[in-house]
């Protein structure tokens, strides 16, 4: 799905930026150029960022508390 019409940035581009380390909306915008023209996509960028970061954290193995 196209998230940013101005720069033609997709949800895959947003997720890829997060996979490469972007953790804030500003970092995603710098990495993808999304949200740098009219800004109407910033709320969608933030939602995708939060969802993808949660997915990343959910997939991390839990550390055994007794081992730490």
Helices and strands as residue ranges (DSSP letters): E 2-4, E 9-10, H 11-19, H 25-32, H 42-59, G 65-67
